Amino acid sequence: ERISEIHGHIGEMIDEIENFKEKFSSIEKKVKSDG
């Protein structure tokens, strides 16, 4: 039970990292097109 709990937390963290990467790359594209 504990292991699956930890896996759930890791999954959430990975989701947040992926979301952050997407936001960052979209900001990067904006900066490049503006510059």
MMTF fields as JSON, N, C-alpha, C and O atoms, coordinates in Angstrom:
{
  "mmtfVersion": "1.0.0",
  "mmtfProducer": "UNKNOWN",
  "numBonds": 139,
  "numAtoms": 140,
  "numGroups": 35,
  "numChains": 1,
  "numModels": 1,
  "chainsPerModel": [1],
  "groupsPerChain": [35],
  "chainIdList": ["A"],
  "bondAtomList": [4, 2, 8, 6, 12, 10, 16, 14, 20, 18, 24, 22, 28, 26, 32, 30, 36, 34, 40, 38, 44, 42, 48, 46, 52, 50, 56, 54, 60, 58, 64, 62, 68, 66, 72, 70, 76, 74, 80, 78, 84, 82, 88, 86, 92, 90, 96, 94, 100, 98, 104, 102, 108, 106, 112, 110, 116, 114, 120, 118, 124, 122, 128, 126, 132, 130, 136, 134],
  "bondOrderList": [1, 1, 1, 1, 1, 1, 1, 1, 1, 1, 1, 1, 1, 1, 1, 1, 1, 1, 1, 1, 1, 1, 1, 1, 1, 1, 1, 1, 1, 1, 1, 1, 1, 1],
  "groupList": [{"groupName": "GLU", "atomNameList": ["N", "CA", "C", "O"], "elementList": ["N", "C", "C", "O"], "formalChargeList": [0, 0, 0, 0], "bondAtomList": [1, 0, 2, 1, 3, 2], "bondOrderList": [1, 1, 2], "singleLetterCode": "E", "chemCompType": "L-PEPTIDE LINKING"}, {"groupName": "ARG", "atomNameList": ["N", "CA", "C", "O"], "elementList": ["N", "C", "C", "O"], "formalChargeList": [0, 0, 0, 0], "bondAtomList": [1, 0, 2, 1, 3, 2], "bondOrderList": [1, 1, 2], "singleLetterCode": "R", "chemCompType": "L-PEPTIDE LINKING"}, {"groupName": "ILE", "atomNameList": ["N", "CA", "C", "O"], "elementList": ["N", "C", "C", "O"], "formalChargeList": [0, 0, 0, 0], "bondAtomList": [1, 0, 2, 1, 3, 2], "bondOrderList": [1, 1, 2], "singleLetterCode": "I", "chemCompType": "L-PEPTIDE LINKING"}, {"groupName": "SER", "atomNameList": ["N", "CA", "C", "O"], "elementList": ["N", "C", "C", "O"], "formalChargeList": [0, 0, 0, 0], "bondAtomList": [1, 0, 2, 1, 3, 2], "bondOrderList": [1, 1, 2], "singleLetterCode": "S", "chemCompType": "L-PEPTIDE LINKING"}, {"groupName": "HIS", "atomNameList": ["N", "CA", "C", "O"], "elementList": ["N", "C", "C", "O"], "formalChargeList": [0, 0, 0, 0], "bondAtomList": [1, 0, 2, 1, 3, 2], "bondOrderList": [1, 1, 2], "singleLetterCode": "H", "chemCompType": "L-PEPTIDE LINKING"}, {"groupName": "GLY", "atomNameList": ["N", "CA", "C", "O"], "elementList": ["N", "C", "C", "O"], "formalChargeList": [0, 0, 0, 0], "bondAtomList": [1, 0, 2, 1, 3, 2], "bondOrderList": [1, 1, 2], "singleLetterCode": "G", "chemCompType": "PEPTIDE LINKING"}, {"groupName": "MET", "atomNameList": ["N", "CA", "C", "O"], "elementList": ["N", "C", "C", "O"], "formalChargeList": [0, 0, 0, 0], "bondAtomList": [1, 0, 2, 1, 3, 2], "bondOrderList": [1, 1, 2], "singleLetterCode": "M", "chemCompType": "L-PEPTIDE LINKING"}, {"groupName": "ASP", "atomNameList": ["N", "CA", "C", "O"], "elementList": ["N", "C", "C", "O"], "formalChargeList": [0, 0, 0, 0], "bondAtomList": [1, 0, 2, 1, 3, 2], "bondOrderList": [1, 1, 2], "singleLetterCode": "D", "chemCompType": "L-PEPTIDE LINKING"}, {"groupName": "ASN", "atomNameList": ["N", "CA", "C", "O"], "elementList": ["N", "C", "C", "O"], "formalChargeList": [0, 0, 0, 0], "bondAtomList": [1, 0, 2, 1, 3, 2], "bondOrderList": [1, 1, 2], "singleLetterCode": "N", "chemCompType": "L-PEPTIDE LINKING"}, {"groupName": "PHE", "atomNameList": ["N", "CA", "C", "O"], "elementList": ["N", "C", "C", "O"], "formalChargeList": [0, 0, 0, 0], "bondAtomList": [1, 0, 2, 1, 3, 2], "bondOrderList": [1, 1, 2], "singleLetterCode": "F", "chemCompType": "L-PEPTIDE LINKING"}, {"groupName": "LYS", "atomNameList": ["N", "CA", "C", "O"], "elementList": ["N", "C", "C", "O"], "formalChargeList": [0, 0, 0, 0], "bondAtomList": [1, 0, 2, 1, 3, 2], "bondOrderList": [1, 1, 2], "singleLetterCode": "K", "chemCompType": "L-PEPTIDE LINKING"}, {"groupName": "VAL", "atomNameList": ["N", "CA", "C", "O"], "elementList": ["N", "C", "C", "O"], "formalChargeList": [0, 0, 0, 0], "bondAtomList": [1, 0, 2, 1, 3, 2], "bondOrderList": [1, 1, 2], "singleLetterCode": "V", "chemCompType": "L-PEPTIDE LINKING"}],
  "groupTypeList": [0, 1, 2, 3, 0, 2, 4, 5, 4, 2, 5, 0, 6, 2, 7, 0, 2, 0, 8, 9, 10, 0, 10, 9, 3, 3, 2, 0, 10, 10, 11, 10, 3, 7, 5],
  "groupIdList": [1, 2, 3, 4, 5, 6, 7, 8, 9, 10, 11, 12, 13, 14, 15, 16, 17, 18, 19, 20, 21, 22, 23, 24, 25, 26, 27, 28, 29, 30, 31, 32, 33, 34, 35],
  "secStructList": [7, 2, 2, 2, 2, 2, 2, 2, 2, 2, 2, 2, 2, 2, 2, 2, 2, 2, 2, 2, 2, 2, 2, 2, 2, 2, 2, 2, 2, 2, 2, 2, 2, 2, 7],
  "xCoordList": [0.844, 0.0, 0.882, 0.621, 1.907, 2.807, 3.467, 3.59, 3.892, 4.618, 3.734, 4.184, 2.48, 1.594, 1.357, 1.176, 1.356, 1.191, 2.362, 2.182, 3.564, 4.77, 4.724, 5.051, 4.318, 4.231, 3.264, 3.519, 2.166, 1.2, 1.829, 1.609, 2.61, 3.26, 4.262, 4.348, 5.023, 6.008, 5.281, 5.732, 4.167, 3.392, 2.926, 2.979, 2.468, 2.023, 3.187, 3.046, 4.341, 5.514, 5.909, 6.23, 5.886, 6.247, 5.263, 5.661, 3.972, 2.967, 3.279, 3.212, 3.621, 3.903, 5.142, 5.184, 6.149, 7.378, 7.055, 7.538, 6.235, 5.868, 5.117, 5.379, 4.181, 3.426, 4.384, 4.258, 5.338, 6.299, 7.12, 7.355, 7.561, 8.357, 7.558, 8.086, 6.283, 5.447, 5.312, 5.438, 5.052, 4.928, 6.228, 6.221, 7.345, 8.648, 8.936, 9.402, 8.666, 8.975, 8.095, 8.541, 6.84, 5.969, 6.462, 6.391, 6.966, 7.521, 8.773, 8.989, 9.595, 10.827, 10.501, 11.152, 9.499, 9.111, 8.666, 9.024, 7.878, 7.409, 8.601, 8.652, 9.559, 10.725, 11.493, 11.92, 11.677, 12.435, 11.711, 12.348, 10.394, 9.657, 9.619, 9.605, 9.602, 9.596, 10.962, 11.053, 12.017, 13.368, 13.709, 14.808],
  "yCoordList": [-1.203, 0.0, 1.255, 2.216, 1.221, 2.383, 2.645, 3.791, 1.558, 1.707, 2.399, 3.308, 1.965, 2.573, 4.044, 4.87, 4.374, 5.769, 6.596, 7.687, 6.055, 6.757, 6.9, 7.958, 5.831, 5.889, 6.992, 7.707, 7.127, 8.178, 9.557, 10.43, 9.748, 11.045, 11.317, 12.434, 10.284, 10.456, 10.817, 11.684, 10.157, 10.457, 11.895, 12.563, 12.376, 13.774, 14.717, 15.708, 14.402, 15.25, 15.293, 16.357, 14.128, 14.063, 14.897, 15.614, 14.802, 15.602, 17.084, 17.836, 17.508, 18.924, 19.358, 20.456, 18.487, 18.814, 18.947, 19.863, 18.028, 18.095, 19.389, 20.052, 19.751, 20.996, 22.188, 23.098, 22.176, 23.275, 23.37, 24.464, 22.208, 22.192, 22.8, 23.588, 22.431, 22.952, 24.463, 25.176, 24.952, 26.4, 27.085, 28.104, 26.521, 27.134, 27.178, 28.198, 26.087, 26.053, 27.032, 27.627, 27.209, 28.172, 29.589, 30.44, 29.851, 31.178, 31.394, 32.482, 30.351, 30.44, 30.797, 31.657, 30.136, 30.416, 31.872, 32.544, 32.354, 33.744, 34.693, 35.63, 34.446, 35.33, 35.322, 36.377, 34.146, 34.051, 34.785, 35.47, 34.65, 35.309, 36.818, 37.587, 37.251, 38.687, 39.299, 40.4, 38.569, 39.085, 39.005, 39.391],
  "zCoordList": [0.0, 0.0, 0.0, -0.724, 0.813, 0.886, -0.469, -0.901, -1.134, -2.402, -3.44, -4.137, -3.54, -4.532, -4.185, -5.08, -2.898, -2.481, -2.996, -3.538, -2.814, -3.277, -4.796, -5.334, -5.486, -6.943, -7.366, -8.335, -6.646, -6.957, -6.825, -7.663, -5.774, -5.574, -6.684, -7.194, -7.059, -8.136, -9.43, -10.179, -9.686, -10.893, -10.907, -11.94, -9.761, -9.667, -9.928, -10.644, -9.34, -9.532, -11.003, -11.533, -11.667, -13.087, -13.902, -14.821, -13.562, -14.279, -14.13, -15.103, -12.912, -12.69, -13.466, -14.022, -13.499, -14.241, -15.728, -16.393, -16.247, -17.672, -17.96, -18.964, -17.08, -17.268, -17.262, -18.082, -16.338, -16.243, -17.518, -18.032, -18.036, -19.271, -20.418, -21.203, -20.51, -21.596, -21.488, -22.484, -20.269, -20.06, -20.444, -21.135, -19.993, -20.248, -21.739, -22.245, -22.453, -23.884, -24.646, -25.627, -24.207, -24.893, -24.637, -25.523, -23.42, -23.11, -23.956, -24.49, -24.074, -24.852, -26.305, -26.899, -26.866, -28.253, -28.4, -29.367, -27.428, -27.474, -27.482, -28.279, -26.593, -26.488, -27.798, -28.267, -28.401, -29.646, -30.772, -31.573, -30.841, -31.924, -31.699, -32.66, -30.425, -30.129, -30.44, -30.983, -30.09, -30.305, -31.767, -32.166]
}
